[in-house]
Amino acid sequence: MNAGTRTGPFTVWLASYPKSGNTWTRAVLQSLTPPDVPLGAGAAEASCVDINALVGTPMAGCRATIDAYLGFAASDLLPGEIDALRPAVDAAVDAGLDRILFRKAHDALFSGPDGAPIVSATATRAAIYLVRDPRDVAVSFARFEARSPSAVVASMADPGRALSGTDRRLSNHARQRLGTWSQHVESWTCHDLFPVAVFRYEDLHADPVGEFGRMAAFAGLTASRDEVAAAVAAARFDRLQAQEARYGFRERVHPTAAFFRRGIVGSWRDELPADLVRRIETDHGATMLRLGYRLASDGASPAG
């Protein structure tokens, strides 16, 4: 499988609001693209993807990549100054490619100080946008960040919400502005800067071979149905969980909480209180309906 003889750009963004299936998607795609580096300890399970060698890097806003481009530490700059430089860094990364590179992005597609999008549009081949029911996102994100569900639900409606946006400690990534959950969705799916294909987490679970096959074709990968099926099997959730338990996962933020927790559709029904379900649907109902998510008032039963 390869990108053929097409010319660049070769960057394909794997964009999503956090906890929307980006890591699982990268695990499947890892099996559909030849690795650039030797697999790590996790490769001892030959049938399982190595979770510590996933595609998707360098992630958008990676400080090491920005520092290498600048020739000095980006920590000397203000967040707005870094934002202004990031498209040029993306262009430099893409200029060095000769095949498709998937890059993970949690940023909303906001504009930087000069009015250009936070990722380089001219150095982007396409984007895969992964979306998940925001009620399930709230449950998963709360566990991931070790915060209360109510705090996470409030943050999902905060236009100023950002990752790595604190000055209390230096993160491995520059500021990643999320905005609200709805703003994030709209920013990536309502523009004509480059081709975008939307994939719902729920559809990926319901028909993983069909949906990941469609994703591979959109990205320009040549993969048979059998190859996609093998990739899906290699990234099966229980296998990823077992590998994390045995070897750890370097992307896990809180060492006491497993990254691969449940990975099921509709966990909000037994984990999210009814008042928080109503808050999410009030804040994001219009966007949810556009994406095909039913509201509790229409019969999607919340927890009591």
C-alpha positions as a Markdown table, in Angstrom:
| # | Residue | x | y | z |
|---|---|---|---|---|
| 1 | Met | 0.0 | 0.0 | 0.0 |
| 2 | Asn | 1.4 | 3.4 | -0.8 |
| 3 | Ala | 0.5 | 6.9 | -2.1 |
| 4 | Gly | 1.4 | 6.0 | -5.7 |
| 5 | Thr | 3.1 | 8.6 | -7.8 |
| 6 | Arg | 1.0 | 11.5 | -6.9 |
| 7 | Thr | 2.5 | 14.9 | -6.1 |
| 8 | Gly | 2.1 | 16.7 | -2.8 |
| 9 | Pro | 0.9 | 18.0 | -0.5 |
| 10 | Phe | 0.9 | 14.8 | 1.4 |
| 11 | Thr | -0.4 | 15.9 | 4.8 |
| 12 | Val | -3.7 | 14.4 | 5.8 |
| 13 | Trp | -5.0 | 15.7 | 9.1 |
| 14 | Leu | -6.7 | 13.4 | 11.6 |
| 15 | Ala | -8.7 | 16.1 | 13.4 |
| 16 | Ser | -11.0 | 15.7 | 16.3 |
| 17 | Tyr | -12.2 | 17.1 | 19.6 |
| 18 | Pro | -10.4 | 15.1 | 22.3 |
| 19 | Lys | -11.8 | 11.6 | 23.2 |
| 20 | Ser | -13.5 | 11.2 | 19.8 |
| 21 | Gly | -11.7 | 8.1 | 18.5 |
| 22 | Asn | -8.5 | 9.6 | 17.2 |
| 23 | Thr | -6.2 | 7.1 | 18.9 |
| 24 | Trp | -8.2 | 4.1 | 17.7 |
| 25 | Thr | -8.2 | 5.5 | 14.2 |
| 26 | Arg | -4.5 | 5.9 | 14.3 |
| 27 | Ala | -4.1 | 2.4 | 15.5 |
| 28 | Val | -6.0 | 1.0 | 12.5 |
| 29 | Leu | -4.2 | 3.3 | 10.1 |
| 30 | Gln | -0.9 | 2.1 | 11.6 |
| 31 | Ser | -1.7 | -1.4 | 10.1 |
| 32 | Leu | -2.4 | 0.1 | 6.7 |
| 33 | Thr | 0.8 | 2.1 | 6.4 |
| 34 | Pro | 4.4 | 0.8 | 6.6 |
| 35 | Pro | 6.0 | 1.9 | 9.8 |
| 36 | Asp | 9.0 | 4.3 | 9.5 |
| 37 | Val | 10.6 | 3.1 | 12.8 |
| 38 | Pro | 11.1 | -0.3 | 14.3 |
| 39 | Leu | 8.2 | -1.4 | 16.5 |
| 40 | Gly | 8.6 | -1.2 | 20.2 |
| 41 | Ala | 8.0 | -3.7 | 23.0 |
| 42 | Gly | 4.3 | -3.9 | 22.2 |
| 43 | Ala | 5.1 | -5.6 | 18.9 |
| 44 | Ala | 5.7 | -8.8 | 20.9 |
| 45 | Glu | 2.0 | -9.4 | 20.2 |
| 46 | Ala | 2.4 | -9.7 | 16.5 |
| 47 | Ser | -1.3 | -9.5 | 15.9 |
| 48 | Cys | -1.6 | -6.2 | 17.8 |
| 49 | Val | -0.7 | -2.7 | 16.7 |
| 50 | Asp | 2.1 | -1.2 | 18.8 |
| 51 | Ile | 0.3 | 1.6 | 20.6 |
| 52 | Asn | 3.6 | 3.4 | 21.3 |
| 53 | Ala | 4.5 | 3.7 | 17.6 |
| 54 | Leu | 1.3 | 5.1 | 16.1 |
| 55 | Val | 0.9 | 7.2 | 13.0 |
| 56 | Gly | -0.2 | 10.8 | 13.5 |
| 57 | Thr | 3.0 | 12.4 | 14.5 |
| 58 | Pro | 4.3 | 15.0 | 14.5 |
| 59 | Met | 1.1 | 16.2 | 16.1 |
| 60 | Ala | -0.1 | 19.7 | 15.2 |
| 61 | Gly | 1.6 | 22.2 | 17.5 |
| 62 | Cys | 4.3 | 19.8 | 18.6 |
| 63 | Arg | 6.9 | 21.9 | 20.4 |
| 64 | Ala | 9.9 | 19.8 | 19.2 |
| 65 | Thr | 8.9 | 20.3 | 15.6 |
| 66 | Ile | 8.4 | 24.0 | 16.0 |
| 67 | Asp | 11.7 | 24.3 | 17.8 |
| 68 | Ala | 13.5 | 22.4 | 15.1 |
| 69 | Tyr | 12.0 | 24.8 | 12.5 |
| 70 | Leu | 12.8 | 27.9 | 14.4 |
| 71 | Gly | 16.3 | 27.0 | 15.6 |
| 72 | Phe | 15.4 | 28.2 | 19.1 |
| 73 | Ala | 12.9 | 27.3 | 21.8 |
| 74 | Ala | 9.4 | 28.3 | 21.0 |
| 75 | Ser | 8.9 | 28.7 | 24.8 |
| 76 | Asp | 10.5 | 32.1 | 24.3 |
| 77 | Leu | 7.5 | 33.2 | 22.3 |
| 78 | Leu | 3.9 | 34.2 | 23.3 |
| 79 | Pro | 1.1 | 31.9 | 22.3 |
| 80 | Gly | -0.1 | 34.3 | 19.6 |
| 81 | Glu | 3.4 | 34.4 | 18.1 |
| 82 | Ile | 3.6 | 30.7 | 18.0 |
| 83 | Asp | 0.1 | 30.5 | 16.4 |
| 84 | Ala | 1.4 | 32.8 | 13.6 |
| 85 | Leu | 4.3 | 30.5 | 12.9 |
| 86 | Arg | 2.6 | 27.2 | 12.9 |
| 87 | Pro | 1.3 | 27.2 | 9.3 |
| 88 | Ala | 4.9 | 27.8 | 8.1 |
| 89 | Val | 6.1 | 24.9 | 10.3 |
| 90 | Asp | 3.4 | 22.6 | 8.8 |
| 91 | Ala | 4.5 | 23.7 | 5.3 |
| 92 | Ala | 8.1 | 22.8 | 6.1 |
| 93 | Val | 7.1 | 19.4 | 7.4 |
| 94 | Asp | 5.0 | 18.7 | 4.3 |
| 95 | Ala | 7.8 | 19.9 | 1.9 |
| 96 | Gly | 10.0 | 17.0 | 3.2 |
| 97 | Leu | 7.4 | 14.3 | 2.5 |
| 98 | Asp | 7.2 | 11.9 | -0.5 |
| 99 | Arg | 4.1 | 10.0 | 0.6 |
| 100 | Ile | 1.0 | 10.5 | 2.7 |
| 101 | Leu | 1.6 | 11.4 | 6.3 |
| 102 | Phe | -1.3 | 11.3 | 8.8 |
| 103 | Arg | -1.0 | 14.0 | 11.5 |
| 104 | Lys | -3.1 | 14.2 | 14.6 |
| 105 | Ala | -4.8 | 17.6 | 15.4 |
| 106 | His | -7.0 | 18.6 | 18.3 |
| 107 | Asp | -7.1 | 22.2 | 17.4 |
| 108 | Ala | -10.3 | 23.7 | 16.1 |
| 109 | Leu | -9.6 | 25.2 | 12.7 |
| 110 | Phe | -9.5 | 28.7 | 14.0 |
| 111 | Ser | -7.6 | 31.5 | 12.3 |
| 112 | Gly | -4.3 | 32.7 | 13.6 |
| 113 | Pro | -3.3 | 36.3 | 14.2 |
| 114 | Asp | -2.8 | 36.9 | 10.4 |
| 115 | Gly | -6.2 | 35.5 | 9.5 |
| 116 | Ala | -4.8 | 32.3 | 8.1 |
| 117 | Pro | -6.0 | 28.9 | 9.5 |
| 118 | Ile | -4.0 | 27.4 | 12.3 |
| 119 | Val | -2.8 | 24.6 | 10.0 |
| 120 | Ser | -1.4 | 25.4 | 6.5 |
| 121 | Ala | -4.2 | 25.1 | 4.0 |
| 122 | Thr | -1.8 | 25.0 | 1.0 |
| 123 | Ala | 0.3 | 22.2 | 2.7 |
| 124 | Thr | -2.8 | 20.1 | 3.4 |
| 125 | Arg | -3.9 | 17.3 | 1.1 |
| 126 | Ala | -7.1 | 16.6 | 3.0 |
| 127 | Ala | -8.5 | 16.1 | 6.5 |
| 128 | Ile | -10.4 | 13.3 | 8.2 |
| 129 | Tyr | -12.7 | 14.7 | 10.8 |
| 130 | Leu | -13.7 | 12.3 | 13.6 |
| 131 | Val | -16.7 | 13.1 | 15.6 |
| 132 | Arg | -18.4 | 11.4 | 18.6 |
| 133 | Asp | -21.6 | 11.9 | 20.5 |
| 134 | Pro | -20.7 | 14.8 | 22.8 |
| 135 | Arg | -22.5 | 13.0 | 25.7 |
| 136 | Asp | -20.0 | 10.1 | 25.4 |
| 137 | Val | -17.1 | 12.6 | 24.9 |
| 138 | Ala | -18.0 | 14.3 | 28.2 |
| 139 | Val | -17.9 | 10.9 | 30.1 |
| 140 | Ser | -14.6 | 9.9 | 28.5 |
| 141 | Phe | -12.9 | 13.3 | 28.8 |
| 142 | Ala | -13.8 | 13.5 | 32.5 |
| 143 | Arg | -12.1 | 10.2 | 33.1 |
| 144 | Phe | -9.1 | 11.2 | 31.0 |
| 145 | Glu | -8.6 | 14.6 | 32.7 |
| 146 | Ala | -9.6 | 13.3 | 36.2 |
| 147 | Arg | -12.2 | 16.0 | 36.4 |
| 148 | Ser | -15.9 | 16.0 | 37.3 |
| 149 | Pro | -18.3 | 15.5 | 34.4 |
| 150 | Ser | -20.0 | 18.8 | 35.3 |
| 151 | Ala | -16.7 | 20.6 | 34.9 |
| 152 | Val | -16.0 | 19.0 | 31.5 |
| 153 | Val | -19.6 | 19.7 | 30.3 |
| 154 | Ala | -19.1 | 23.3 | 31.2 |
| 155 | Ser | -15.7 | 23.4 | 29.4 |
| 156 | Met | -17.3 | 21.9 | 26.3 |
| 157 | Ala | -19.4 | 25.1 | 26.1 |
| 158 | Asp | -16.5 | 27.5 | 26.7 |
| 159 | Pro | -15.3 | 29.4 | 23.6 |
| 160 | Gly | -12.0 | 30.0 | 25.2 |
| 161 | Arg | -11.2 | 26.3 | 26.0 |
| 162 | Ala | -7.7 | 25.3 | 25.1 |
| 163 | Leu | -5.3 | 22.4 | 25.7 |
| 164 | Ser | -1.7 | 23.2 | 26.8 |
| 165 | Gly | -2.9 | 26.7 | 27.4 |
| 166 | Thr | -1.6 | 27.2 | 30.9 |
| 167 | Asp | 1.6 | 28.8 | 31.9 |
| 168 | Arg | 1.9 | 26.7 | 35.1 |
| 169 | Arg | 4.2 | 24.2 | 33.3 |
| 170 | Leu | 5.6 | 23.8 | 29.8 |
| 171 | Ser | 3.7 | 21.2 | 27.7 |
| 172 | Asn | 5.1 | 19.2 | 24.9 |
| 173 | His | 2.6 | 21.0 | 22.6 |
| 174 | Ala | 1.9 | 24.6 | 21.9 |
| 175 | Arg | -1.6 | 25.9 | 22.8 |
| 176 | Gln | -4.4 | 24.0 | 21.1 |
| 177 | Arg | -7.5 | 26.1 | 21.0 |
| 178 | Leu | -10.6 | 23.9 | 21.1 |
| 179 | Gly | -13.4 | 26.4 | 21.5 |
| 180 | Thr | -16.8 | 24.8 | 22.2 |
| 181 | Trp | -17.6 | 21.3 | 21.0 |
| 182 | Ser | -19.9 | 22.8 | 18.4 |
| 183 | Gln | -17.4 | 25.4 | 17.2 |
| 184 | His | -14.8 | 22.6 | 16.8 |
| 185 | Val | -17.2 | 20.6 | 14.6 |
| 186 | Glu | -18.3 | 23.5 | 12.5 |
| 187 | Ser | -14.7 | 24.9 | 12.1 |
| 188 | Trp | -13.5 | 21.6 | 10.4 |
| 189 | Thr | -16.6 | 20.7 | 8.5 |
| 190 | Cys | -17.9 | 24.0 | 7.1 |
| 191 | His | -15.1 | 25.3 | 4.9 |
| 192 | Asp | -13.7 | 24.9 | 1.4 |
| 193 | Leu | -10.0 | 25.2 | 2.2 |
| 194 | Phe | -9.3 | 21.5 | 1.4 |
| 195 | Pro | -11.3 | 18.3 | 1.2 |
| 196 | Val | -12.7 | 17.0 | 4.4 |
| 197 | Ala | -14.4 | 13.6 | 5.1 |
| 198 | Val | -16.4 | 13.3 | 8.3 |
| 199 | Phe | -16.5 | 9.9 | 10.2 |
| 200 | Arg | -18.7 | 9.3 | 13.2 |
| 201 | Tyr | -17.2 | 7.2 | 16.0 |
| 202 | Glu | -20.5 | 5.3 | 16.2 |
| 203 | Asp | -20.4 | 4.4 | 12.5 |
| 204 | Leu | -16.8 | 3.2 | 12.8 |
| 205 | His | -18.0 | 0.9 | 15.6 |
| 206 | Ala | -21.0 | -0.3 | 13.7 |
| 207 | Asp | -19.2 | -1.1 | 10.4 |
| 208 | Pro | -15.4 | -0.8 | 11.1 |
| 209 | Val | -14.3 | -2.6 | 7.9 |
| 210 | Gly | -16.6 | -0.6 | 5.7 |
| 211 | Glu | -15.9 | 2.8 | 7.3 |
| 212 | Phe | -12.2 | 2.4 | 7.6 |
| 213 | Gly | -12.1 | 1.2 | 4.1 |
| 214 | Arg | -13.9 | 4.3 | 3.0 |
| 215 | Met | -11.4 | 6.3 | 5.1 |
| 216 | Ala | -8.4 | 4.7 | 3.5 |
| 217 | Ala | -9.8 | 5.3 | 0.0 |
| 218 | Phe | -10.5 | 9.0 | 0.8 |
| 219 | Ala | -6.9 | 9.4 | 2.1 |
| 220 | Gly | -5.4 | 7.8 | -1.0 |
| 221 | Leu | -4.4 | 4.5 | 0.4 |
| 222 | Thr | -4.8 | 1.3 | -1.6 |
| 223 | Ala | -6.2 | -1.4 | 0.7 |
| 224 | Ser | -8.3 | -4.5 | 0.0 |
| 225 | Arg | -11.2 | -5.3 | 2.2 |
| 226 | Asp | -9.2 | -8.2 | 3.7 |
| 227 | Glu | -6.3 | -5.8 | 4.5 |
| 228 | Val | -8.7 | -3.4 | 6.2 |
| 229 | Ala | -10.3 | -6.3 | 8.2 |
| 230 | Ala | -6.9 | -7.4 | 9.4 |
| 231 | Ala | -6.0 | -3.8 | 10.4 |
| 232 | Val | -9.3 | -3.5 | 12.4 |
| 233 | Ala | -8.6 | -6.8 | 14.1 |
| 234 | Ala | -5.0 | -5.7 | 15.0 |
| 235 | Ala | -6.5 | -2.6 | 16.6 |
| 236 | Arg | -9.2 | -4.3 | 18.5 |
| 237 | Phe | -10.0 | -2.5 | 21.7 |
| 238 | Asp | -9.3 | -5.4 | 24.1 |
| 239 | Arg | -5.9 | -5.9 | 22.5 |
| 240 | Leu | -5.1 | -2.2 | 22.9 |
| 241 | Gln | -6.2 | -2.4 | 26.6 |
| 242 | Ala | -4.0 | -5.5 | 27.2 |
| 243 | Gln | -1.0 | -3.9 | 25.6 |
| 244 | Glu | -1.4 | -0.7 | 27.7 |
| 245 | Ala | -1.7 | -2.8 | 30.9 |
| 246 | Arg | 1.5 | -4.7 | 30.1 |
| 247 | Tyr | 3.7 | -2.0 | 28.5 |
| 248 | Gly | 2.1 | 1.4 | 29.4 |
| 249 | Phe | 1.0 | 4.1 | 26.9 |
| 250 | Arg | 3.2 | 7.1 | 26.5 |
| 251 | Glu | 0.3 | 9.3 | 25.5 |
| 252 | Arg | -1.6 | 8.7 | 28.8 |
| 253 | Val | -1.7 | 11.9 | 30.9 |
| 254 | His | -2.7 | 10.5 | 34.3 |
| 255 | Pro | -0.8 | 7.3 | 35.3 |
| 256 | Thr | -3.6 | 6.2 | 37.6 |
| 257 | Ala | -6.3 | 6.1 | 34.9 |
| 258 | Ala | -6.2 | 3.8 | 31.9 |
| 259 | Phe | -6.3 | 5.5 | 28.5 |
| 260 | Phe | -8.2 | 2.7 | 26.9 |
| 261 | Arg | -11.1 | 2.5 | 29.3 |
| 262 | Arg | -14.4 | 1.2 | 27.8 |
| 263 | Gly | -14.5 | 2.3 | 24.1 |
| 264 | Ile | -18.2 | 1.6 | 23.8 |
| 265 | Val | -21.0 | 3.6 | 22.2 |
| 266 | Gly | -23.7 | 5.1 | 24.4 |
| 267 | Ser | -21.9 | 4.9 | 27.8 |
| 268 | Trp | -23.4 | 8.2 | 28.7 |
| 269 | Arg | -26.7 | 6.5 | 29.2 |
| 270 | Asp | -25.5 | 4.9 | 32.4 |
| 271 | Glu | -22.8 | 7.3 | 33.4 |
| 272 | Leu | -24.0 | 10.8 | 32.8 |
| 273 | Pro | -26.7 | 12.4 | 35.0 |
| 274 | Ala | -29.8 | 13.7 | 33.4 |
| 275 | Asp | -29.1 | 17.3 | 34.2 |
| 276 | Leu | -25.8 | 17.1 | 32.3 |
| 277 | Val | -27.4 | 15.4 | 29.4 |
| 278 | Arg | -29.8 | 18.3 | 29.2 |
| 279 | Arg | -27.0 | 20.9 | 29.4 |
| 280 | Ile | -25.1 | 19.3 | 26.5 |
| 281 | Glu | -28.2 | 19.1 | 24.4 |
| 282 | Thr | -29.0 | 22.7 | 25.2 |
| 283 | Asp | -25.5 | 23.8 | 24.3 |
| 284 | His | -25.0 | 21.7 | 21.2 |
| 285 | Gly | -28.3 | 20.3 | 20.1 |
| 286 | Ala | -28.3 | 22.0 | 16.7 |
| 287 | Thr | -24.9 | 20.6 | 15.8 |
| 288 | Met | -25.8 | 17.1 | 17.2 |
| 289 | Leu | -29.0 | 17.0 | 15.1 |
| 290 | Arg | -27.1 | 18.0 | 12.0 |
| 291 | Leu | -24.7 | 15.0 | 12.6 |
| 292 | Gly | -27.5 | 12.6 | 13.2 |
| 293 | Tyr | -27.4 | 12.3 | 17.0 |
| 294 | Arg | -30.8 | 11.9 | 18.6 |
| 295 | Leu | -31.6 | 14.1 | 21.7 |
| 296 | Ala | -33.0 | 12.6 | 24.9 |
| 297 | Ser | -36.2 | 14.5 | 24.4 |
| 298 | Asp | -36.6 | 12.5 | 21.2 |
| 299 | Gly | -36.1 | 9.1 | 22.9 |
| 300 | Ala | -32.4 | 8.8 | 23.6 |
| 301 | Ser | -32.8 | 7.8 | 27.2 |
| 302 | Pro | -30.4 | 9.4 | 29.7 |
| 303 | Ala | -29.3 | 8.0 | 33.1 |
| 304 | Gly | -31.7 | 8.8 | 35.9 |
